[in-house]
Amino acid sequence: MGWVSTAIMVLELIPALIKAILAIEEALPEGSKGAEKLALVREIITELSEDAKEMWPLVEKIISKIVTWFNKMGIFKTSKRDGD
């Protein structure tokens, strides 16, 4: 897949990823569970097809960017661990 095709695929996927991230955050609002939430998204996405499994590293990076941005914007409530 060329970079333009990949870019188009990722741009089309972003709204669905945002919906999935927000839905999981609403269902599981506990802080400090990011790894578990990411694992859930991965399990769901990679069950769809072999192509999804191949694209996971890129999708994971995009999810990380979205979550980081949501945290910066205060969309997600981050929790601090004891002693922080």
mmCIF file of the N, C-alpha and C atoms, coordinates in Angstrom:
data_MODEL
# 
_entry.id   MODEL 
# 
loop_
_atom_site.group_PDB 
_atom_site.id 
_atom_site.type_symbol 
_atom_site.label_atom_id 
_atom_site.label_alt_id 
_atom_site.label_comp_id 
_atom_site.label_asym_id 
_atom_site.label_entity_id 
_atom_site.label_seq_id 
_atom_site.pdbx_PDB_ins_code 
_atom_site.Cartn_x 
_atom_site.Cartn_y 
_atom_site.Cartn_z 
_atom_site.occupancy 
_atom_site.B_iso_or_equiv 
_atom_site.pdbx_formal_charge 
_atom_site.auth_seq_id 
_atom_site.auth_comp_id 
_atom_site.auth_asym_id 
_atom_site.auth_atom_id 
_atom_site.pdbx_PDB_model_num 
ATOM 1   N N  . MET A 1 1  ? 0.859   -1.174 0.000  1.00 0.00 ? 1  MET A N  1 
ATOM 2   C CA . MET A 1 1  ? 0.000   0.000  0.000  1.00 0.00 ? 1  MET A CA 1 
ATOM 3   C C  . MET A 1 1  ? 0.900   1.231  0.000  1.00 0.00 ? 1  MET A C  1 
ATOM 4   N N  . GLY A 1 2  ? 0.636   2.156  -0.917 1.00 0.00 ? 2  GLY A N  1 
ATOM 5   C CA . GLY A 1 2  ? 1.417   3.377  -0.994 1.00 0.00 ? 2  GLY A CA 1 
ATOM 6   C C  . GLY A 1 2  ? 1.071   4.324  0.143  1.00 0.00 ? 2  GLY A C  1 
ATOM 7   N N  . TRP A 1 3  ? 1.922   5.328  0.324  1.00 0.00 ? 3  TRP A N  1 
ATOM 8   C CA . TRP A 1 3  ? 1.710   6.236  1.454  1.00 0.00 ? 3  TRP A CA 1 
ATOM 9   C C  . TRP A 1 3  ? 0.432   7.042  1.313  1.00 0.00 ? 3  TRP A C  1 
ATOM 10  N N  . VAL A 1 4  ? 0.032   7.363  0.075  1.00 0.00 ? 4  VAL A N  1 
ATOM 11  C CA . VAL A 1 4  ? -1.206  8.117  -0.106 1.00 0.00 ? 4  VAL A CA 1 
ATOM 12  C C  . VAL A 1 4  ? -2.401  7.253  0.291  1.00 0.00 ? 4  VAL A C  1 
ATOM 13  N N  . SER A 1 5  ? -2.392  6.008  -0.129 1.00 0.00 ? 5  SER A N  1 
ATOM 14  C CA . SER A 1 5  ? -3.478  5.095  0.252  1.00 0.00 ? 5  SER A CA 1 
ATOM 15  C C  . SER A 1 5  ? -3.518  4.908  1.765  1.00 0.00 ? 5  SER A C  1 
ATOM 16  N N  . THR A 1 6  ? -2.353  4.792  2.373  1.00 0.00 ? 6  THR A N  1 
ATOM 17  C CA . THR A 1 6  ? -2.287  4.654  3.828  1.00 0.00 ? 6  THR A CA 1 
ATOM 18  C C  . THR A 1 6  ? -2.814  5.907  4.508  1.00 0.00 ? 6  THR A C  1 
ATOM 19  N N  . ALA A 1 7  ? -2.419  7.067  4.020  1.00 0.00 ? 7  ALA A N  1 
ATOM 20  C CA . ALA A 1 7  ? -2.883  8.329  4.608  1.00 0.00 ? 7  ALA A CA 1 
ATOM 21  C C  . ALA A 1 7  ? -4.401  8.444  4.509  1.00 0.00 ? 7  ALA A C  1 
ATOM 22  N N  . ILE A 1 8  ? -4.953  8.113  3.374  1.00 0.00 ? 8  ILE A N  1 
ATOM 23  C CA . ILE A 1 8  ? -6.410  8.172  3.189  1.00 0.00 ? 8  ILE A CA 1 
ATOM 24  C C  . ILE A 1 8  ? -7.103  7.197  4.141  1.00 0.00 ? 8  ILE A C  1 
ATOM 25  N N  . MET A 1 9  ? -6.562  5.988  4.256  1.00 0.00 ? 9  MET A N  1 
ATOM 26  C CA . MET A 1 9  ? -7.142  4.988  5.144  1.00 0.00 ? 9  MET A CA 1 
ATOM 27  C C  . MET A 1 9  ? -7.126  5.482  6.587  1.00 0.00 ? 9  MET A C  1 
ATOM 28  N N  . VAL A 1 10 ? -6.009  6.050  7.016  1.00 0.00 ? 10 VAL A N  1 
ATOM 29  C CA . VAL A 1 10 ? -5.897  6.536  8.394  1.00 0.00 ? 10 VAL A CA 1 
ATOM 30  C C  . VAL A 1 10 ? -6.851  7.701  8.630  1.00 0.00 ? 10 VAL A C  1 
ATOM 31  N N  . LEU A 1 11 ? -6.914  8.635  7.702  1.00 0.00 ? 11 LEU A N  1 
ATOM 32  C CA . LEU A 1 11 ? -7.811  9.783  7.858  1.00 0.00 ? 11 LEU A CA 1 
ATOM 33  C C  . LEU A 1 11 ? -9.274  9.348  7.914  1.00 0.00 ? 11 LEU A C  1 
ATOM 34  N N  . GLU A 1 12 ? -9.632  8.335  7.159  1.00 0.00 ? 12 GLU A N  1 
ATOM 35  C CA . GLU A 1 12 ? -10.994 7.809  7.203  1.00 0.00 ? 12 GLU A CA 1 
ATOM 36  C C  . GLU A 1 12 ? -11.267 7.051  8.495  1.00 0.00 ? 12 GLU A C  1 
ATOM 37  N N  . LEU A 1 13 ? -10.218 6.490  9.071  1.00 0.00 ? 13 LEU A N  1 
ATOM 38  C CA . LEU A 1 13 ? -10.350 5.692  10.287 1.00 0.00 ? 13 LEU A CA 1 
ATOM 39  C C  . LEU A 1 13 ? -10.431 6.543  11.555 1.00 0.00 ? 13 LEU A C  1 
ATOM 40  N N  . ILE A 1 14 ? -9.894  7.749  11.526 1.00 0.00 ? 14 ILE A N  1 
ATOM 41  C CA . ILE A 1 14 ? -9.826  8.589  12.731 1.00 0.00 ? 14 ILE A CA 1 
ATOM 42  C C  . ILE A 1 14 ? -11.184 8.793  13.406 1.00 0.00 ? 14 ILE A C  1 
ATOM 43  N N  . PRO A 1 15 ? -12.248 9.139  12.690 1.00 0.00 ? 15 PRO A N  1 
ATOM 44  C CA . PRO A 1 15 ? -13.533 9.305  13.391 1.00 0.00 ? 15 PRO A CA 1 
ATOM 45  C C  . PRO A 1 15 ? -13.992 8.032  14.117 1.00 0.00 ? 15 PRO A C  1 
ATOM 46  N N  . ALA A 1 16 ? -13.774 6.873  13.505 1.00 0.00 ? 16 ALA A N  1 
ATOM 47  C CA . ALA A 1 16 ? -14.154 5.618  14.153 1.00 0.00 ? 16 ALA A CA 1 
ATOM 48  C C  . ALA A 1 16 ? -13.284 5.356  15.376 1.00 0.00 ? 16 ALA A C  1 
ATOM 49  N N  . LEU A 1 17 ? -11.999 5.664  15.279 1.00 0.00 ? 17 LEU A N  1 
ATOM 50  C CA . LEU A 1 17 ? -11.114 5.487  16.430 1.00 0.00 ? 17 LEU A CA 1 
ATOM 51  C C  . LEU A 1 17 ? -11.526 6.405  17.580 1.00 0.00 ? 17 LEU A C  1 
ATOM 52  N N  . ILE A 1 18 ? -11.858 7.643  17.255 1.00 0.00 ? 18 ILE A N  1 
ATOM 53  C CA . ILE A 1 18 ? -12.294 8.586  18.293 1.00 0.00 ? 18 ILE A CA 1 
ATOM 54  C C  . ILE A 1 18 ? -13.550 8.065  18.975 1.00 0.00 ? 18 ILE A C  1 
ATOM 55  N N  . LYS A 1 19 ? -14.508 7.582  18.195 1.00 0.00 ? 19 LYS A N  1 
ATOM 56  C CA . LYS A 1 19 ? -15.729 7.019  18.787 1.00 0.00 ? 19 LYS A CA 1 
ATOM 57  C C  . LYS A 1 19 ? -15.412 5.839  19.688 1.00 0.00 ? 19 LYS A C  1 
ATOM 58  N N  . ALA A 1 20 ? -14.527 4.969  19.246 1.00 0.00 ? 20 ALA A N  1 
ATOM 59  C CA . ALA A 1 20 ? -14.164 3.797  20.049 1.00 0.00 ? 20 ALA A CA 1 
ATOM 60  C C  . ALA A 1 20 ? -13.462 4.217  21.334 1.00 0.00 ? 20 ALA A C  1 
ATOM 61  N N  . ILE A 1 21 ? -12.531 5.155  21.235 1.00 0.00 ? 21 ILE A N  1 
ATOM 62  C CA . ILE A 1 21 ? -11.800 5.638  22.412 1.00 0.00 ? 21 ILE A CA 1 
ATOM 63  C C  . ILE A 1 21 ? -12.762 6.261  23.413 1.00 0.00 ? 21 ILE A C  1 
ATOM 64  N N  . LEU A 1 22 ? -13.649 7.115  22.932 1.00 0.00 ? 22 LEU A N  1 
ATOM 65  C CA . LEU A 1 22 ? -14.603 7.773  23.827 1.00 0.00 ? 22 LEU A CA 1 
ATOM 66  C C  . LEU A 1 22 ? -15.572 6.770  24.462 1.00 0.00 ? 22 LEU A C  1 
ATOM 67  N N  . ALA A 1 23 ? -16.003 5.787  23.693 1.00 0.00 ? 23 ALA A N  1 
ATOM 68  C CA . ALA A 1 23 ? -16.924 4.777  24.221 1.00 0.00 ? 23 ALA A CA 1 
ATOM 69  C C  . ALA A 1 23 ? -16.252 3.949  25.312 1.00 0.00 ? 23 ALA A C  1 
ATOM 70  N N  . ILE A 1 24 ? -15.018 3.549  25.083 1.00 0.00 ? 24 ILE A N  1 
ATOM 71  C CA . ILE A 1 24 ? -14.297 2.764  26.083 1.00 0.00 ? 24 ILE A CA 1 
ATOM 72  C C  . ILE A 1 24 ? -14.028 3.613  27.319 1.00 0.00 ? 24 ILE A C  1 
ATOM 73  N N  . GLU A 1 25 ? -13.674 4.869  27.129 1.00 0.00 ? 25 GLU A N  1 
ATOM 74  C CA . GLU A 1 25 ? -13.425 5.758  28.267 1.00 0.00 ? 25 GLU A CA 1 
ATOM 75  C C  . GLU A 1 25 ? -14.699 5.973  29.082 1.00 0.00 ? 25 GLU A C  1 
ATOM 76  N N  . GLU A 1 26 ? -15.828 6.079  28.398 1.00 0.00 ? 26 GLU A N  1 
ATOM 77  C CA . GLU A 1 26 ? -17.100 6.248  29.110 1.00 0.00 ? 26 GLU A CA 1 
ATOM 78  C C  . GLU A 1 26 ? -17.452 4.981  29.895 1.00 0.00 ? 26 GLU A C  1 
ATOM 79  N N  . ALA A 1 27 ? -17.225 3.834  29.280 1.00 0.00 ? 27 ALA A N  1 
ATOM 80  C CA . ALA A 1 27 ? -17.557 2.571  29.940 1.00 0.00 ? 27 ALA A CA 1 
ATOM 81  C C  . ALA A 1 27 ? -16.570 2.235  31.055 1.00 0.00 ? 27 ALA A C  1 
ATOM 82  N N  . LEU A 1 28 ? -15.320 2.618  30.875 1.00 0.00 ? 28 LEU A N  1 
ATOM 83  C CA . LEU A 1 28 ? -14.255 2.301  31.839 1.00 0.00 ? 28 LEU A CA 1 
ATOM 84  C C  . LEU A 1 28 ? -13.493 3.580  32.186 1.00 0.00 ? 28 LEU A C  1 
ATOM 85  N N  . PRO A 1 29 ? -14.082 4.457  32.992 1.00 0.00 ? 29 PRO A N  1 
ATOM 86  C CA . PRO A 1 29 ? -13.472 5.765  33.241 1.00 0.00 ? 29 PRO A CA 1 
ATOM 87  C C  . PRO A 1 29 ? -12.285 5.759  34.209 1.00 0.00 ? 29 PRO A C  1 
ATOM 88  N N  . GLU A 1 30 ? -11.946 4.610  34.753 1.00 0.00 ? 30 GLU A N  1 
ATOM 89  C CA . GLU A 1 30 ? -10.855 4.569  35.719 1.00 0.00 ? 30 GLU A CA 1 
ATOM 90  C C  . GLU A 1 30 ? -9.562  5.057  35.082 1.00 0.00 ? 30 GLU A C  1 
ATOM 91  N N  . GLY A 1 31 ? -8.857  5.928  35.797 1.00 0.00 ? 31 GLY A N  1 
ATOM 92  C CA . GLY A 1 31 ? -7.560  6.387  35.326 1.00 0.00 ? 31 GLY A CA 1 
ATOM 93  C C  . GLY A 1 31 ? -6.518  5.296  35.488 1.00 0.00 ? 31 GLY A C  1 
ATOM 94  N N  . SER A 1 32 ? -5.378  5.512  34.913 1.00 0.00 ? 32 SER A N  1 
ATOM 95  C CA . SER A 1 32 ? -4.241  4.588  35.002 1.00 0.00 ? 32 SER A CA 1 
ATOM 96  C C  . SER A 1 32 ? -4.543  3.212  34.420 1.00 0.00 ? 32 SER A C  1 
ATOM 97  N N  . LYS A 1 33 ? -5.496  3.129  33.524 1.00 0.00 ? 33 LYS A N  1 
ATOM 98  C CA . LYS A 1 33 ? -5.837  1.853  32.877 1.00 0.00 ? 33 LYS A CA 1 
ATOM 99  C C  . LYS A 1 33 ? -5.647  1.948  31.366 1.00 0.00 ? 33 LYS A C  1 
ATOM 100 N N  . GLY A 1 34 ? -4.802  2.887  30.939 1.00 0.00 ? 34 GLY A N  1 
ATOM 101 C CA . GLY A 1 34 ? -4.608  3.111  29.514 1.00 0.00 ? 34 GLY A CA 1 
ATOM 102 C C  . GLY A 1 34 ? -4.144  1.887  28.752 1.00 0.00 ? 34 GLY A C  1 
ATOM 103 N N  . ALA A 1 35 ? -3.232  1.122  29.340 1.00 0.00 ? 35 ALA A N  1 
ATOM 104 C CA . ALA A 1 35 ? -2.721  -0.068 28.654 1.00 0.00 ? 35 ALA A CA 1 
ATOM 105 C C  . ALA A 1 35 ? -3.824  -1.099 28.443 1.00 0.00 ? 35 ALA A C  1 
ATOM 106 N N  . GLU A 1 36 ? -4.673  -1.247 29.456 1.00 0.00 ? 36 GLU A N  1 
ATOM 107 C CA . GLU A 1 36 ? -5.769  -2.203 29.338 1.00 0.00 ? 36 GLU A CA 1 
ATOM 108 C C  . GLU A 1 36 ? -6.798  -1.735 28.310 1.00 0.00 ? 36 GLU A C  1 
ATOM 109 N N  . LYS A 1 37 ? -7.061  -0.444 28.279 1.00 0.00 ? 37 LYS A N  1 
ATOM 110 C CA . LYS A 1 37 ? -8.010  0.104  27.308 1.00 0.00 ? 37 LYS A CA 1 
ATOM 111 C C  . LYS A 1 37 ? -7.462  -0.034 25.889 1.00 0.00 ? 37 LYS A C  1 
ATOM 112 N N  . LEU A 1 38 ? -6.169  0.226  25.720 1.00 0.00 ? 38 LEU A N  1 
ATOM 113 C CA . LEU A 1 38 ? -5.537  0.066  24.416 1.00 0.00 ? 38 LEU A CA 1 
ATOM 114 C C  . LEU A 1 38 ? -5.588  -1.391 23.975 1.00 0.00 ? 38 LEU A C  1 
ATOM 115 N N  . ALA A 1 39 ? -5.358  -2.305 24.907 1.00 0.00 ? 39 ALA A N  1 
ATOM 116 C CA . ALA A 1 39 ? -5.427  -3.733 24.584 1.00 0.00 ? 39 ALA A CA 1 
ATOM 117 C C  . ALA A 1 39 ? -6.822  -4.120 24.115 1.00 0.00 ? 39 ALA A C  1 
ATOM 118 N N  . LEU A 1 40 ? -7.838  -3.545 24.741 1.00 0.00 ? 40 LEU A N  1 
ATOM 119 C CA . LEU A 1 40 ? -9.214  -3.822 24.325 1.00 0.00 ? 40 LEU A CA 1 
ATOM 120 C C  . LEU A 1 40 ? -9.460  -3.332 22.901 1.00 0.00 ? 40 LEU A C  1 
ATOM 121 N N  . VAL A 1 41 ? -9.009  -2.119 22.595 1.00 0.00 ? 41 VAL A N  1 
ATOM 122 C CA . VAL A 1 41 ? -9.156  -1.597 21.225 1.00 0.00 ? 41 VAL A CA 1 
ATOM 123 C C  . VAL A 1 41 ? -8.422  -2.502 20.249 1.00 0.00 ? 41 VAL A C  1 
ATOM 124 N N  . ARG A 1 42 ? -7.224  -2.921 20.626 1.00 0.00 ? 42 ARG A N  1 
ATOM 125 C CA . ARG A 1 42 ? -6.452  -3.809 19.737 1.00 0.00 ? 42 ARG A CA 1 
ATOM 126 C C  . ARG A 1 42 ? -7.188  -5.118 19.494 1.00 0.00 ? 42 ARG A C  1 
ATOM 127 N N  . GLU A 1 43 ? -7.704  -5.720 20.539 1.00 0.00 ? 43 GLU A N  1 
ATOM 128 C CA . GLU A 1 43 ? -8.431  -6.982 20.382 1.00 0.00 ? 43 GLU A CA 1 
ATOM 129 C C  . GLU A 1 43 ? -9.611  -6.809 19.435 1.00 0.00 ? 43 GLU A C  1 
ATOM 130 N N  . ILE A 1 44 ? -10.328 -5.724 19.590 1.00 0.00 ? 44 ILE A N  1 
ATOM 131 C CA . ILE A 1 44 ? -11.497 -5.485 18.733 1.00 0.00 ? 44 ILE A CA 1 
ATOM 132 C C  . ILE A 1 44 ? -11.067 -5.277 17.286 1.00 0.00 ? 44 ILE A C  1 
ATOM 133 N N  . ILE A 1 45 ? -10.099 -4.410 17.066 1.00 0.00 ? 45 ILE A N  1 
ATOM 134 C CA . ILE A 1 45 ? -9.682  -4.065 15.706 1.00 0.00 ? 45 ILE A CA 1 
ATOM 135 C C  . ILE A 1 45 ? -9.024  -5.242 14.997 1.00 0.00 ? 45 ILE A C  1 
ATOM 136 N N  . THR A 1 46 ? -8.149  -5.946 15.690 1.00 0.00 ? 46 THR A N  1 
ATOM 137 C CA . THR A 1 46 ? -7.421  -7.026 15.014 1.00 0.00 ? 46 THR A CA 1 
ATOM 138 C C  . THR A 1 46 ? -8.279  -8.249 14.749 1.00 0.00 ? 46 THR A C  1 
ATOM 139 N N  . GLU A 1 47 ? -9.450  -8.316 15.356 1.00 0.00 ? 47 GLU A N  1 
ATOM 140 C CA . GLU A 1 47 ? -10.380 -9.399 15.035 1.00 0.00 ? 47 GLU A CA 1 
ATOM 141 C C  . GLU A 1 47 ? -11.054 -9.176 13.679 1.00 0.00 ? 47 GLU A C  1 
ATOM 142 N N  . LEU A 1 48 ? -10.993 -7.968 13.173 1.00 0.00 ? 48 LEU A N  1 
ATOM 143 C CA . LEU A 1 48 ? -11.709 -7.632 11.945 1.00 0.00 ? 48 LEU A CA 1 
ATOM 144 C C  . LEU A 1 48 ? -11.122 -8.296 10.708 1.00 0.00 ? 48 LEU A C  1 
ATOM 145 N N  . SER A 1 49 ? -9.793  -8.292 10.594 1.00 0.00 ? 49 SER A N  1 
ATOM 146 C CA . SER A 1 49 ? -9.169  -8.886 9.413  1.00 0.00 ? 49 SER A CA 1 
ATOM 147 C C  . SER A 1 49 ? -7.666  -8.965 9.587  1.00 0.00 ? 49 SER A C  1 
ATOM 148 N N  . GLU A 1 50 ? -7.039  -9.699 8.697  1.00 0.00 ? 50 GLU A N  1 
ATOM 149 C CA . GLU A 1 50 ? -5.574  -9.772 8.702  1.00 0.00 ? 50 GLU A CA 1 
ATOM 150 C C  . GLU A 1 50 ? -4.973  -8.403 8.400  1.00 0.00 ? 50 GLU A C  1 
ATOM 151 N N  . ASP A 1 51 ? -5.627  -7.640 7.530  1.00 0.00 ? 51 ASP A N  1 
ATOM 152 C CA . ASP A 1 51 ? -5.129  -6.297 7.220  1.00 0.00 ? 51 ASP A CA 1 
ATOM 153 C C  . ASP A 1 51 ? -5.095  -5.435 8.478  1.00 0.00 ? 51 ASP A C  1 
ATOM 154 N N  . ALA A 1 52 ? -6.092  -5.587 9.323  1.00 0.00 ? 52 ALA A N  1 
ATOM 155 C CA . ALA A 1 52 ? -6.131  -4.816 10.565 1.00 0.00 ? 52 ALA A CA 1 
ATOM 156 C C  . ALA A 1 52 ? -4.953  -5.194 11.450 1.00 0.00 ? 52 ALA A C  1 
ATOM 157 N N  . LYS A 1 53 ? -4.608  -6.466 11.486 1.00 0.00 ? 53 LYS A N  1 
ATOM 158 C CA . LYS A 1 53 ? -3.457  -6.904 12.281 1.00 0.00 ? 53 LYS A CA 1 
ATOM 159 C C  . LYS A 1 53 ? -2.175  -6.290 11.745 1.00 0.00 ? 53 LYS A C  1 
ATOM 160 N N  . GLU A 1 54 ? -2.041  -6.249 10.433 1.00 0.00 ? 54 GLU A N  1 
ATOM 161 C CA . GLU A 1 54 ? -0.846  -5.666 9.820  1.00 0.00 ? 54 GLU A CA 1 
ATOM 162 C C  . GLU A 1 54 ? -0.757  -4.168 10.067 1.00 0.00 ? 54 GLU A C  1 
ATOM 163 N N  . MET A 1 55 ? -1.882  -3.507 10.119 1.00 0.00 ? 55 MET A N  1 
ATOM 164 C CA . MET A 1 55 ? -1.912  -2.057 10.293 1.00 0.00 ? 55 MET A CA 1 
ATOM 165 C C  . MET A 1 55 ? -1.857  -1.636 11.759 1.00 0.00 ? 55 MET A C  1 
ATOM 166 N N  . TRP A 1 56 ? -1.926  -2.586 12.695 1.00 0.00 ? 56 TRP A N  1 
ATOM 167 C CA . TRP A 1 56 ? -2.001  -2.239 14.107 1.00 0.00 ? 56 TRP A CA 1 
ATOM 168 C C  . TRP A 1 56 ? -0.892  -1.290 14.578 1.00 0.00 ? 56 TRP A C  1 
ATOM 169 N N  . PRO A 1 57 ? 0.373   -1.506 14.219 1.00 0.00 ? 57 PRO A N  1 
ATOM 170 C CA . PRO A 1 57 ? 1.389   -0.572 14.724 1.00 0.00 ? 57 PRO A CA 1 
ATOM 171 C C  . PRO A 1 57 ? 1.093   0.893  14.364 1.00 0.00 ? 57 PRO A C  1 
ATOM 172 N N  . LEU A 1 58 ? 0.622   1.131  13.163 1.00 0.00 ? 58 LEU A N  1 
ATOM 173 C CA . LEU A 1 58 ? 0.261   2.488  12.760 1.00 0.00 ? 58 LEU A CA 1 
ATOM 174 C C  . LEU A 1 58 ? -0.975  2.963  13.507 1.00 0.00 ? 58 LEU A C  1 
ATOM 175 N N  . VAL A 1 59 ? -1.979  2.119  13.621 1.00 0.00 ? 59 VAL A N  1 
ATOM 176 C CA . VAL A 1 59 ? -3.209  2.480  14.328 1.00 0.00 ? 59 VAL A CA 1 
ATOM 177 C C  . VAL A 1 59 ? -2.892  2.791  15.789 1.00 0.00 ? 59 VAL A C  1 
ATOM 178 N N  . GLU A 1 60 ? -2.019  2.022  16.396 1.00 0.00 ? 60 GLU A N  1 
ATOM 179 C CA . GLU A 1 60 ? -1.625  2.253  17.791 1.00 0.00 ? 60 GLU A CA 1 
ATOM 180 C C  . GLU A 1 60 ? -0.995  3.641  17.958 1.00 0.00 ? 60 GLU A C  1 
ATOM 181 N N  . LYS A 1 61 ? -0.158  4.027  17.013 1.00 0.00 ? 61 LYS A N  1 
ATOM 182 C CA . LYS A 1 61 ? 0.459   5.363  17.071 1.00 0.00 ? 61 LYS A CA 1 
ATOM 183 C C  . LYS A 1 61 ? -0.592  6.455  16.959 1.00 0.00 ? 61 LYS A C  1 
ATOM 184 N N  . ILE A 1 62 ? -1.564  6.257  16.083 1.00 0.00 ? 62 ILE A N  1 
ATOM 185 C CA . ILE A 1 62 ? -2.630  7.248  15.906 1.00 0.00 ? 62 ILE A CA 1 
ATOM 186 C C  . ILE A 1 62 ? -3.464  7.341  17.183 1.00 0.00 ? 62 ILE A C  1 
ATOM 187 N N  . ILE A 1 63 ? -3.797  6.204  17.780 1.00 0.00 ? 63 ILE A N  1 
ATOM 188 C CA . ILE A 1 63 ? -4.555  6.203  19.033 1.00 0.00 ? 63 ILE A CA 1 
ATOM 189 C C  . ILE A 1 63 ? -3.780  6.953  20.109 1.00 0.00 ? 63 ILE A C  1 
ATOM 190 N N  . SER A 1 64 ? -2.493  6.713  20.190 1.00 0.00 ? 64 SER A N  1 
ATOM 191 C CA . SER A 1 64 ? -1.661  7.394  21.183 1.00 0.00 ? 64 SER A CA 1 
ATOM 192 C C  . SER A 1 64 ? -1.710  8.908  20.998 1.00 0.00 ? 64 SER A C  1 
ATOM 193 N N  . LYS A 1 65 ? -1.650  9.355  19.755 1.00 0.00 ? 65 LYS A N  1 
ATOM 194 C CA . LYS A 1 65 ? -1.723  10.795 19.467 1.00 0.00 ? 65 LYS A CA 1 
ATOM 195 C C  . LYS A 1 65 ? -3.080  11.362 19.879 1.00 0.00 ? 65 LYS A C  1 
ATOM 196 N N  . ILE A 1 66 ? -4.149  10.634 19.571 1.00 0.00 ? 66 ILE A N  1 
ATOM 197 C CA . ILE A 1 66 ? -5.497  11.095 19.918 1.00 0.00 ? 66 ILE A CA 1 
ATOM 198 C C  . ILE A 1 66 ? -5.648  11.190 21.431 1.00 0.00 ? 66 ILE A C  1 
ATOM 199 N N  . VAL A 1 67 ? -5.236  10.153 22.146 1.00 0.00 ? 67 VAL A N  1 
ATOM 200 C CA . VAL A 1 67 ? -5.365  10.141 23.613 1.00 0.00 ? 67 VAL A CA 1 
ATOM 201 C C  . VAL A 1 67 ? -4.510  11.234 24.236 1.00 0.00 ? 67 VAL A C  1 
ATOM 202 N N  . THR A 1 68 ? -3.301  11.427 23.738 1.00 0.00 ? 68 THR A N  1 
ATOM 203 C CA . THR A 1 68 ? -2.442  12.502 24.255 1.00 0.00 ? 68 THR A CA 1 
ATOM 204 C C  . THR A 1 68 ? -3.110  13.852 24.061 1.00 0.00 ? 68 THR A C  1 
ATOM 205 N N  . TRP A 1 69 ? -3.682  14.066 22.899 1.00 0.00 ? 69 TRP A N  1 
ATOM 206 C CA . TRP A 1 69 ? -4.365  15.329 22.626 1.00 0.00 ? 69 TRP A CA 1 
ATOM 207 C C  . TRP A 1 69 ? -5.581  15.496 23.532 1.00 0.00 ? 69 TRP A C  1 
ATOM 208 N N  . PHE A 1 70 ? -6.361  14.426 23.695 1.00 0.00 ? 70 PHE A N  1 
ATOM 209 C CA . PHE A 1 70 ? -7.532  14.479 24.593 1.00 0.00 ? 70 PHE A CA 1 
ATOM 210 C C  . PHE A 1 70 ? -7.101  14.819 26.017 1.00 0.00 ? 70 PHE A C  1 
ATOM 211 N N  . ASN A 1 71 ? -6.000  14.230 26.470 1.00 0.00 ? 71 ASN A N  1 
ATOM 212 C CA . ASN A 1 71 ? -5.505  14.529 27.809 1.00 0.00 ? 71 ASN A CA 1 
ATOM 213 C C  . ASN A 1 71 ? -5.097  15.998 27.929 1.00 0.00 ? 71 ASN A C  1 
ATOM 214 N N  . LYS A 1 72 ? -4.393  16.511 26.936 1.00 0.00 ? 72 LYS A N  1 
ATOM 215 C CA . LYS A 1 72 ? -3.970  17.916 26.952 1.00 0.00 ? 72 LYS A CA 1 
ATOM 216 C C  . LYS A 1 72 ? -5.160  18.867 26.955 1.00 0.00 ? 72 LYS A C  1 
ATOM 217 N N  . MET A 1 73 ? -6.206  18.493 26.256 1.00 0.00 ? 73 MET A N  1 
ATOM 218 C CA . MET A 1 73 ? -7.384  19.345 26.149 1.00 0.00 ? 73 MET A CA 1 
ATOM 219 C C  . MET A 1 73 ? -8.330  19.179 27.339 1.00 0.00 ? 73 MET A C  1 
ATOM 220 N N  . GLY A 1 74 ? -8.022  18.246 28.241 1.00 0.00 ? 74 GLY A N  1 
ATOM 221 C CA . GLY A 1 74 ? -8.854  18.021 29.417 1.00 0.00 ? 74 GLY A CA 1 
ATOM 222 C C  . GLY A 1 74 ? -10.109 17.207 29.137 1.00 0.00 ? 74 GLY A C  1 
ATOM 223 N N  . ILE A 1 75 ? -10.151 16.558 27.987 1.00 0.00 ? 75 ILE A N  1 
ATOM 224 C CA . ILE A 1 75 ? -11.310 15.741 27.638 1.00 0.00 ? 75 ILE A CA 1 
ATOM 225 C C  . ILE A 1 75 ? -11.368 14.508 28.538 1.00 0.00 ? 75 ILE A C  1 
ATOM 226 N N  . PHE A 1 76 ? -10.191 13.942 28.832 1.00 0.00 ? 76 PHE A N  1 
ATOM 227 C CA . PHE A 1 76 ? -10.114 12.817 29.743 1.00 0.00 ? 76 PHE A CA 1 
ATOM 228 C C  . PHE A 1 76 ? -9.606  13.323 31.072 1.00 0.00 ? 76 PHE A C  1 
ATOM 229 N N  . LYS A 1 77 ? -10.172 12.785 32.114 1.00 0.00 ? 77 LYS A N  1 
ATOM 230 C CA . LYS A 1 77 ? -9.684  13.093 33.456 1.00 0.00 ? 77 LYS A CA 1 
ATOM 231 C C  . LYS A 1 77 ? -8.547  12.126 33.748 1.00 0.00 ? 77 LYS A C  1 
ATOM 232 N N  . THR A 1 78 ? -7.375  12.664 33.959 1.00 0.00 ? 78 THR A N  1 
ATOM 233 C CA . THR A 1 78 ? -6.253  11.802 34.308 1.00 0.00 ? 78 THR A CA 1 
ATOM 234 C C  . THR A 1 78 ? -6.170  11.702 35.807 1.00 0.00 ? 78 THR A C  1 
ATOM 235 N N  . SER A 1 79 ? -5.796  10.542 36.272 1.00 0.00 ? 79 SER A N  1 
ATOM 236 C CA . SER A 1 79 ? -5.681  10.370 37.717 1.00 0.00 ? 79 SER A CA 1 
ATOM 237 C C  . SER A 1 79 ? -4.219  10.204 38.080 1.00 0.00 ? 79 SER A C  1 
ATOM 238 N N  . LYS A 1 80 ? -3.877  10.687 39.233 1.00 0.00 ? 80 LYS A N  1 
ATOM 239 C CA . LYS A 1 80 ? -2.509  10.530 39.704 1.00 0.00 ? 80 LYS A CA 1 
ATOM 240 C C  . LYS A 1 80 ? -2.469  9.376  40.687 1.00 0.00 ? 80 LYS A C  1 
ATOM 241 N N  . ARG A 1 81 ? -1.363  8.675  40.646 1.00 0.00 ? 81 ARG A N  1 
ATOM 242 C CA . ARG A 1 81 ? -1.187  7.584  41.593 1.00 0.00 ? 81 ARG A CA 1 
ATOM 243 C C  . ARG A 1 81 ? -0.825  8.151  42.957 1.00 0.00 ? 81 ARG A C  1 
ATOM 244 N N  . ASP A 1 82 ? -1.038  7.337  43.987 1.00 0.00 ? 82 ASP A N  1 
ATOM 245 C CA . ASP A 1 82 ? -0.659  7.755  45.325 1.00 0.00 ? 82 ASP A CA 1 
ATOM 246 C C  . ASP A 1 82 ? 0.809   8.124  45.339 1.00 0.00 ? 82 ASP A C  1 
ATOM 247 N N  . GLY A 1 83 ? 1.112   9.240  45.960 1.00 0.00 ? 83 GLY A N  1 
ATOM 248 C CA . GLY A 1 83 ? 2.494   9.676  46.061 1.00 0.00 ? 83 GLY A CA 1 
ATOM 249 C C  . GLY A 1 83 ? 2.921   10.590 44.941 1.00 0.00 ? 83 GLY A C  1 
ATOM 250 N N  . ASP A 1 84 ? 2.102   10.761 43.908 1.00 0.00 ? 84 ASP A N  1 
ATOM 251 C CA . ASP A 1 84 ? 2.435   11.670 42.800 1.00 0.00 ? 84 ASP A CA 1 
ATOM 252 C C  . ASP A 1 84 ? 2.046   13.089 43.139 1.00 0.00 ? 84 ASP A C  1 
# 
